[in-house]
Amino acid sequence: MQILWIDDHPESNRKAIDFLGRRNVSVVTATDRTSAFEAIARARPDVILSDFTRRGDPNAGIDDLAYLRTKGVYDGPVVFCSGQGSPVRQRRAEELGALGPTNDENQIVDWLKQIAAGQRP
């Protein structure tokens, strides 16, 4: 499985990234829209994990996903990894076909296992 994890503070995900790496999951990180779009073109991820807020923009993750969906760049599974969910964000994420938000690493791993098995969590 190839994962793209988009977060402007990737060091905060180091424990989870290392855990996934020990299970032969390849994790590519990106810190902003430009590097994320380049990574999608280069790495062709199976799953995107994303934070909502980047560089002070509370809607960066949602806005980027909407762009990716609208342009047909990426139509695969997305999980929002954040403890800063709200009903509005959750509704918008669901409208875009994304899971989350969650900051529970166990839930993230469970969802990834289901996605890898071809199931929709």
C-alpha positions as CSV (number, residue, x, y, z in Angstrom):
1,M,0.0,0.0,0.0
2,Q,1.2,3.5,-0.9
3,I,0.1,6.3,1.3
4,L,0.4,10.1,0.9
5,W,0.2,11.9,4.2
6,I,-0.3,15.6,3.9
7,D,0.4,17.6,7.0
8,D,2.4,20.8,7.5
9,H,3.9,19.2,10.6
10,P,4.9,15.7,9.5
11,E,7.0,15.2,12.6
12,S,3.8,14.9,14.6
13,N,3.0,11.8,12.6
14,R,6.4,10.1,13.0
15,K,5.2,7.4,15.3
16,A,2.4,6.3,13.0
17,I,4.6,6.6,9.9
18,D,7.2,4.4,11.5
19,F,4.5,1.9,12.6
20,L,3.2,1.7,9.0
21,G,6.7,1.4,7.6
22,R,7.4,-1.6,9.8
23,R,4.3,-3.2,8.1
24,N,5.7,-2.7,4.6
25,V,3.4,0.3,3.9
26,S,5.1,3.1,2.0
27,V,4.4,6.5,3.3
28,V,5.2,9.6,1.3
29,T,4.8,13.0,3.1
30,A,3.9,16.4,1.8
31,T,3.5,19.6,3.7
32,D,1.5,21.8,1.3
33,R,-0.7,21.8,-1.8
34,T,2.2,22.0,-4.3
35,S,4.2,19.1,-2.8
36,A,1.0,17.0,-2.4
37,F,0.0,17.4,-6.0
38,E,3.5,16.6,-7.1
39,A,3.5,13.5,-4.9
40,I,0.2,12.3,-6.3
41,A,1.5,12.5,-9.8
42,R,4.8,10.8,-8.9
43,A,3.7,8.2,-6.3
44,R,0.1,7.4,-7.3
45,P,-1.1,6.8,-3.7
46,D,-3.7,4.2,-2.7
47,V,-4.8,6.3,0.2
48,I,-4.4,10.0,1.2
49,L,-4.2,10.9,4.9
50,S,-4.6,14.6,5.4
51,D,-4.9,17.2,8.1
52,F,-7.6,19.9,7.8
53,T,-5.5,22.9,8.7
54,R,-2.3,23.8,7.0
55,R,-0.2,27.0,7.4
56,G,-3.0,28.7,9.3
57,D,-5.7,27.9,6.7
58,P,-8.4,25.9,8.6
59,N,-9.9,24.6,5.3
60,A,-6.7,23.7,3.4
61,G,-7.3,20.0,3.5
62,I,-10.9,20.1,2.5
63,D,-10.3,22.7,-0.2
64,D,-7.4,20.6,-1.6
65,L,-9.6,17.5,-1.7
66,A,-12.4,19.3,-3.4
67,Y,-9.9,20.5,-6.1
68,L,-8.5,17.0,-6.5
69,R,-12.0,15.5,-6.9
70,T,-13.3,18.3,-9.2
71,K,-10.3,18.0,-11.5
72,G,-10.3,14.2,-11.5
73,V,-6.7,14.1,-10.2
74,Y,-7.5,11.7,-7.3
75,D,-10.7,9.7,-6.6
76,G,-9.3,7.2,-4.1
77,P,-9.9,7.0,-0.3
78,V,-9.0,9.9,1.9
79,V,-8.9,10.0,5.7
80,F,-8.8,13.2,7.6
81,C,-6.4,12.9,10.5
82,S,-7.2,15.7,12.9
83,G,-8.5,16.4,16.3
84,Q,-10.1,19.6,15.1
85,G,-13.3,18.3,13.5
86,S,-16.5,20.1,13.5
87,P,-20.0,19.2,12.1
88,V,-19.4,21.4,9.1
89,R,-16.0,19.9,8.3
90,Q,-17.3,16.4,8.9
91,R,-20.2,17.0,6.6
92,R,-18.0,18.5,3.9
93,A,-15.5,15.6,4.2
94,E,-18.4,13.1,3.8
95,E,-19.7,15.0,0.7
96,L,-16.3,14.5,-0.8
97,G,-16.2,10.8,0.1
98,A,-13.6,11.1,2.8
99,L,-13.5,9.5,6.2
100,G,-12.9,11.2,9.5
101,P,-11.9,13.3,11.2
102,T,-10.0,11.2,13.7
103,N,-6.8,11.6,15.6
104,D,-7.0,8.0,16.9
105,E,-4.0,6.1,15.4
106,N,-5.7,2.8,16.0
107,Q,-8.8,3.9,14.1
108,I,-6.6,5.1,11.2
109,V,-4.8,1.7,11.1
110,D,-8.2,-0.1,11.2
111,W,-9.5,2.0,8.3
112,L,-6.3,1.4,6.3
113,K,-6.7,-2.4,6.8
114,Q,-10.3,-2.2,5.6
115,I,-9.3,-0.1,2.6
116,A,-6.4,-2.5,1.8
117,A,-8.9,-5.4,1.9
118,G,-11.1,-3.6,-0.6
119,Q,-13.8,-2.7,1.9
120,R,-15.3,0.7,2.6
121,P,-14.9,1.6,6.3
